[in-house]
Amino acid sequence: MAKFDIVVIGASAGGVGSLQRVVEHIPAEFPAAILIALHLPDGARSMLPEILQRAGNLPASQAINGEPVEPGRIYVAPAGFHLTVNAGRLVVSRGAREHGNRPAIDPLFRSAAIAYGPRAIGVVLSGMLDDGTVGLREIKREGGIAIVQDPRDTEWPSMPQSALNHVSVDYSVPAAQIGTLLQQIAMTPRSATVMANGDDKVVHEELRELTMHRDERVHPGEPSPYSCPECGGVLWELKDGELLRFRCRIGHAYTSETLTTEQALTVEHALWSALRALEEQAAVRRRMADRARRQGLKSADRYQKRADELEEQAQHVRNLVLAGVGSADDIVEEPAPERP
């Protein structure tokens, strides 16, 4: 009889409330470990373990590198660190950001697919863009179960909707029903046919590549004309069905959606840097003009004219920034489609 040993959950915007509703309905005798990746900024102190422990029946704690994975416990990825699993132990690392996030959801899901195969359950909750889609698909490819929060159950439906669009999801239900559903699935025997997908050599090779256990001479795709927004390295393009993915040599990873978002941030940062440099140059020229004027030098007019030109250029750049040139404003949360 097949059983489930691990549940991996990914969440982003709106995810804390969804996670509370999930754990509230998971019983104290739950037979699997639960690992959670919630998008958090570096340096933040996450109160999520305390929140989930108060909301539910299971002990929850921040994941510690090398800690053994035990059933009936919740482990939360620390802010600024990826959480993965290997050989029955937690791996907490400062690996390369994926989709601009660390912790990211995809590394956790991929590692669960490798380590547990058909004994893994993946859950994608509320959030923006599409982190979790690739990882959830790998869990399905390895014979595991894919669950997605009903997009109509959240104000941030992009992540669950992306998973529904690209993964053969087993269940899509409101967050409040996921805890009970997990208990039902964990207690249900599975047939050998469901287990059959777990030894696909090609899938394992790609999973290892994407989990950064790899030979740098081998890449799973073709070099693209794009550079990595994080480090400037060449991005390798991976075509995976309808999904278009990118990864640089050191491990930064994006889908086409998150790459667009990160490129927009790069453009915005460049514009702000240009604005600062122009305003500083104008300020220096003004001081030079004032000094030359006090000394009765003819160069004062030249310095003042150049300061005026720089201020005009700075205003043009400021207008571009304020107008949102290069921004990701076109990537908006769309309402989830109505189901019949």
N, C-alpha and C positions, 0 to 999 in steps of 0.2 A: 504494500500500500504506500503510495507516494504521500508525503506530507510537506508542508511549507515551513521553512526554517527562518525566513527573513521577509520583512515588509520594508520597502524603501519608499519614502514619500518626499515629493518635491513641491515647494510652494514659493510664491513671491508676493506681489502686491495683494493685500486682502487675505494672505495665507494664515496669519495668526488666528483669526476668527474661525477659518475653515478647519484648521488643525484642532482647535478646542472642540469643535462639534464632532470631529472624528473620534478623538480619544475618549470623549465623554461616554461613548457607547461600547468601548472595548473592555471586556471583563478582566478581572484581576488574574484569572487563570489562562490568559491568552498564551498559546503555545509557541509563538515565534517572537524574534527580536524585531524592533521597529527602529529604523535609521531615518533621520530627517535632515534634508538640506533646505534651508530657508535663505533666500537671498538677503544678505546683510552687508552693510558697508564695513570696510576695514576699521578696526579700532572700536567698533561698537561693542558694548557689553550686552550680550543676549540674555534676556530674562525668560526665554522660551522654555527651558527645562522646568523652572518653577511654575510657570503658567500652566504647562501641560500636566504637571503632577497634581496641581490643585484642581484642574478640570476633569481629570480622569482617575482611573484605578491603578495605573501602572507607575512604578518609579521611573523618573526621567532625570537624565544628567547630561552634561556636556561631554562629548566624546573625547577620550584620551588616547593618544597614539599607542598602539600595542595592546590595548585592553581587549580581553576576550569577549566575543559576542555571546550574550546570554539570552535565552528566551524570556519573555515576559518583562522586558525592559525597553525603555525608549532612550535612544542616543541621538543627540542633536549636534550638528556640525558647528564648530566655533566660528565666530566672525573672522573673516580673513584667511580661512583654511578650507581646503577641500576635505571631504570625508569620503573614504572608500573602504572597501573590505577585502581582505585577502587571507586565505587559510584560517578562517574562523576568528580573525582579529581585526580590530579597527585600525585604519591607516589615516592619520591626520597629517596633512602636508600642505606646504605653501606652493603647490604646483602652479603652472601657468593658468591664468584666468580663462574661463570659457564663457562665451557670450557676454564678456565684460564682467563676469561675476566670479567671486570666490568667497564662500562656497558656491559651486554650481551644481545643478541637479544631474546633468548627463554623466559626469564621472562616477557619481555614486551609483546610478542605475546600471551603467556599463559594468562596473566592478561586481555588482550583485549578479548580473547575468553570467559573468565568467565564473564566479565563485560558487553560485548556487543553482544556475541553470533553471530547470523546471520547478525548483523548490523556492523560487522567488516570486514575490508579488510587487508590482510597481504601481504607485498611485500618484497621479498628477492633479494638483489642486489649483486654486486661484492664482493668477499671475499674468504679467504682460509678456508679449512676444512668444518665444517658442522653446525656451530651455526645458528639457525633459522629454521632448518628442523623440529625439534620436535614441536616448537611453531606454525609453519605454519600448520602442520598437525592438531594441536588442533583447530586452527581457522576453518579449513575445517570440522572437526568433529562437530563443533558447528553450522555449516551452513553458515559460512562466505565465502569470496572469496579469492583465493590464486593466487598471481601474482609473476612471477619470471623473472628476467632479462635474456634474451637469453644468454646462456654461451658463444656463439660465439661473443658477443658484449663486452667482457671484457678480459683483460689479466689474471684475477684471477677468473677462472670459478668454483672453487670447491664448494662454497656455493650454487650458483644457481643450479649447476648440482646435488648436493646432494638432494636439495629440489625436483628437477624433478624426481630423482630416487625413492624417498620415499613418495611423496605426490601426490595426484590427483590434479595437478595444473590446474587452469582454463585458465590462459594465460601465455605465455612465449614470450616476445617481447623485442626489444632493449630498453635501458633506455630512449631514446628520445621519444619513443611512449607511455611510461607508464603514463605520466601526462595527455595526452589526453584521454587515456583509463580509467583512474580513474574518470575523469569528466563524461565520457559516462556511466560508471557503476553507479556512484552516482546518476545520473538522471534517471536511468531505474527502473521502478517498478518491484518488485519480487513477484513471486507466493507463495501461502501458502505451496506448496510442497517443495519448496526450503527452506522454514523456518522450516520444520518439525524436523530437527535434533537437535534443540536447547535445549531440556530438558532431555538429556540422563543422568540419575543419576550417572551411573558408571563413565562417562567422567568427570562430575563435581567433583566427589570425587577425582579422580586422579589429575585433574587440581589444586584443592586446595592443595593437598599433594605437588605437584611440585612447587607451588607458596609459599611454606613455611608457609601456614596457616594450621597447622596440629597438631595432637596429637602425641607426640614423641613415644608413645607406639605402634603406628600402622605404618607399612611401606608397600609400594606398591610392594615390591619384596623380594628377598632372599639375605641373606648375602653372599658376594663373598669372595674369598681368597685374594682379593687385598686390599691394603690400599690407602687412599686418598693422592695424591701427595702434596696437600696443607697443610693438618692438621694431617695426619697419622692415621685418624680414619678408621673404617671398611667401605668399600663401599658396598652399596646395589645394587644388579643387577636387572634391570627392562627390561624384554623382551617385546618389542613392535613391533610385526611383524618382519620385517627384521632388525629393528634397535636394537642395544644393548646399553643400557644406564646404567649409574652408578650414585649413589648419596650417600653422607655420611650423618651422623646424623645431622650435623649442616648446610647442604644445598649445599656444593660444588657439582657440577654436571658435568658429562662428557658423551660424546658418546665414543664408542670404539676408534674412530679416535683421539679425543682430549685427551683421557686418555693416549694413546700411546705417544702423543706429550708431555704431562706434565710429564709422567714417564721419557722420554728422558731428559727433562730439569733437573729433579731430579738427574739422573745419572751424567749428566754433572756437576751440582753444587757439587755433592759429590766428583767427581774426582778433581775438582779445589781445594776443601777444603783439600783433601788428599795431593795434590801437595804442597799447601802452608804449611801444617803442616810438611811435610817431609823436605822441603827446610829450614824452620825455625829450625828444629831439627839439620840439617846438619850445619847450621850457628853457632848454640850454641856449637856443638861439636868442630868445628874449633877454636872457641875462647878459649874453654877449653884446646885444644891441644896447641895453641900458648902460653897460660899462663903457662901451665905445662912445656913447652919447655924452657921458660925464667927462670923458677925456677929450671931447671935441673931435673925434675921429670920423672921417667920411664913411667908414665901413659900417656905421650904425644903421644906416638905411638898408644896406644889403642884408645885414643880419635880421632886421625887422621884417623885411620882405620874405626872407626864407622862413621865418617863424610863422608868418601869416599863411604861407603855402602849406607848411606842415600841418597847421591847425585845420586848414580846409580839407586836406587829405584824411586827417584823423576823423573829421566829422563824417566824411563819406564812409569810412570803415565802420564808425559807430552806427550809422544808418543801416548798413548791411547787417550788423549784428542784431540790432533791434527789429529789423524786418524778418529775421529768422532765416537768412540765406544759409543754405547748407544744413539746416536743422532737420531733425527727424519728425517734424510736426505732422508729416503726411502719414506716419505710422500711428494710427489711433485705434482705440478699443472700439470694435464694432459690436453691436448687439448680437447675441447668439441667435441663429435662425430658429424660428418656431418649428417644433416637431408636430407631425400630424397626430 
